[in-house]
Amino acid sequence: LEIADYEPASDTGHLRFYPKGAFIRGLLEDLAGQLAQEIGATRIETPVLYKADEPDIREQAAKFAQKDYKIRLPNRTLLMRFAGDFGLFKIMKNTTMSYRQLPVRIYELSPSYRLEQSGECVGLKRLRAFTMPDIHCFCKDLKQGMEEYEQLFTMYTKTVEAMGIEYVVAFRVVEEFYRENKKFVAKLLKRVKKPALIELLPERKHYWVMKHEFQTIDAVGGNGQLSTVQLDLEDSERYGITYVDESGGRQ
Amino acid sequence: LEIADYEPASDTGHLRFYPKGAFIRGLLEDLAGQLAQEIGATRIETPVLYKADEPDIREQAAKFAQKDYKIRLPNRTLLMRFAGDFGLFKIMKNTTMSYRQLPVRIYELSPSYRLEQSGECVGLKRLRAFTMPDIHCFCKDLKQGMEEYEQLFTMYTKTVEAMGIEYVVAFRVVEEFYRENKKFVAKLLKRVKKPALIELLPERKHYWVMKHEFQTIDAVGGNGQLSTVQLDLEDSERYGITYVDESGGRQ
């Protein structure tokens, strides 16, 4: 097929793309860009390396436990990003936004690096180096956040349907949020008419109150997850991202 | 202008691109892809990380003296590529080519990392993280190599002229090659009608016998180099890249 192989001169789980593979990958990147543009997301590009001692990065890296590629230099330690958030949140922290501009949607096609155990690397599916199209929607309040969630849910549904992939939906929802927003979840599920698993979490342990992904079975009988969407409440505070509200205050 | 800035949470010389910057960068990447396509180059994509103890990589890294970002893991040391060649040559080594297919032109848009001294980093011009569009033309013999050189010279001339940049041409040529191919150099220079410096090297110290770049003066009076082309004789042997010739032998 000559699409892609592990590069023997690189680490396990790092792919080299032959012409056909580079072509397919280019088309997928274009598609990701088009989807982002469809919902009005603006593209940015941020670095791959970050200082490991930045407070927010250190906190995230700690949760990630040894899965990062680290570069130790005489007076600083850098890590290769394992997700696209760092640079994006840093930019948003420096951005002045008014409530009138929200929601602000930012998109990055983020090369990411994760030092997975070598036995965990699987074909094209789980790698140590991969590119993650990442959209973040910054919202005024929970209501706007839920509108954005619905828009993303709908867009990804159309995309997966267009690929002709069989899937079910797996939600994870904080119980209190679920009790208050049962109708919202039901509305989403009516759009897809697919079986769904709704896992309820007794309390909020993560930065999100609700997330979902599409679960699929791949050609060799393995499990696959597609297009995760998360409704986050904590990150804006953790990363110091604020907007100017109607009365001129910061939120 | 909000185009790009150093990311303070990254290492010096790593840029973050704001929406306008990411847009401009995207257009430049498209242009590089179009130019590559114009001469029939095929795109590949290769990893960023390589094993530091691979013989050819070790040899190149030694010349590069401490300028690489290294990741030391318990049983291996990886380095971030400082140029696009490693992965590309590894693919070509595994490729079976016949003389009838030559020249084969391969293109990569290569993110590259160089641990320059922090005082050496300059604006958008000299960075520790940058992307290099890299075209390699694999040729049957020196004659074909010179034809390719001329084609690239002409293409880049048109590109620089279209940008309206004032430039002169700086050649570095091995003296023996120059004596034998004076007419070839003169022919190239007739195309541009620009002043040129031709530096003669008494013997071949590098892998190329001839190279040039366009020299410019930038807006702040600094020196800039554009579109380097090199005529290489050694790399195919060093990297074990061969083709099948008319009589079925390997060259």
Boltz contact constraints between the chains, C-beta under 6 A:
constraints:
  - contact:
      token1: [A, 7]
      token2: [B, 47]
      max_distance: 6.0
  - contact:
      token1: [A, 9]
      token2: [B, 50]
      max_distance: 6.0
  - contact:
      token1: [A, 9]
      token2: [B, 51]
      max_distance: 6.0
  - contact:
      token1: [A, 9]
      token2: [B, 54]
      max_distance: 6.0
  - contact:
      token1: [A, 9]
      token2: [B, 90]
      max_distance: 6.0
  - contact:
      token1: [A, 10]
      token2: [B, 47]
      max_distance: 6.0
  - contact:
      token1: [A, 10]
      token2: [B, 49]
      max_distance: 6.0
  - contact:
      token1: [A, 10]
      token2: [B, 50]
      max_distance: 6.0
  - contact:
      token1: [A, 11]
      token2: [B, 49]
      max_distance: 6.0
  - contact:
      token1: [A, 11]
      token2: [B, 78]
      max_distance: 6.0
  - contact:
      token1: [A, 14]
      token2: [B, 47]
      max_distance: 6.0
  - contact:
      token1: [A, 14]
      token2: [B, 49]
      max_distance: 6.0
  - contact:
      token1: [A, 16]
      token2: [B, 46]
      max_distance: 6.0
  - contact:
      token1: [A, 16]
      token2: [B, 87]
      max_distance: 6.0
  - contact:
      token1: [A, 17]
      token2: [B, 44]
      max_distance: 6.0
  - contact:
      token1: [A, 17]
      token2: [B, 45]
      max_distance: 6.0
  - contact:
      token1: [A, 19]
      token2: [B, 42]
      max_distance: 6.0
  - contact:
      token1: [A, 22]
      token2: [B, 43]
      max_distance: 6.0
  - contact:
      token1: [A, 22]
      token2: [B, 44]
      max_distance: 6.0
  - contact:
      token1: [A, 22]
      token2: [B, 45]
      max_distance: 6.0
  - contact:
      token1: [A, 42]
      token2: [B, 19]
      max_distance: 6.0
  - contact:
      token1: [A, 43]
      token2: [B, 22]
      max_distance: 6.0
  - contact:
      token1: [A, 44]
      token2: [B, 17]
      max_distance: 6.0
  - contact:
      token1: [A, 44]
      token2: [B, 22]
      max_distance: 6.0
  - contact:
      token1: [A, 45]
      token2: [B, 17]
      max_distance: 6.0
  - contact:
      token1: [A, 45]
      token2: [B, 22]
      max_distance: 6.0
  - contact:
      token1: [A, 46]
      token2: [B, 16]
      max_distance: 6.0
  - contact:
      token1: [A, 47]
      token2: [B, 7]
      max_distance: 6.0
  - contact:
      token1: [A, 47]
      token2: [B, 10]
      max_distance: 6.0
  - contact:
      token1: [A, 47]
      token2: [B, 14]
      max_distance: 6.0
  - contact:
      token1: [A, 49]
      token2: [B, 10]
      max_distance: 6.0
  - contact:
      token1: [A, 49]
      token2: [B, 11]
      max_distance: 6.0
  - contact:
      token1: [A, 49]
      token2: [B, 14]
      max_distance: 6.0
  - contact:
      token1: [A, 50]
      token2: [B, 9]
      max_distance: 6.0
  - contact:
      token1: [A, 50]
      token2: [B, 10]
      max_distance: 6.0
  - contact:
      token1: [A, 51]
      token2: [B, 9]
      max_distance: 6.0
  - contact:
      token1: [A, 54]
      token2: [B, 9]
      max_distance: 6.0
  - contact:
      token1: [A, 69]
      token2: [B, 71]
      max_distance: 6.0
  - contact:
      token1: [A, 71]
      token2: [B, 69]
      max_distance: 6.0
  - contact:
      token1: [A, 71]
      token2: [B, 71]
      max_distance: 6.0
  - contact:
      token1: [A, 78]
      token2: [B, 11]
      max_distance: 6.0
  - contact:
      token1: [A, 87]
      token2: [B, 7]
      max_distance: 6.0
  - contact:
      token1: [A, 87]
      token2: [B, 16]
      max_distance: 6.0
  - contact:
      token1: [A, 90]
      token2: [B, 9]
      max_distance: 6.0
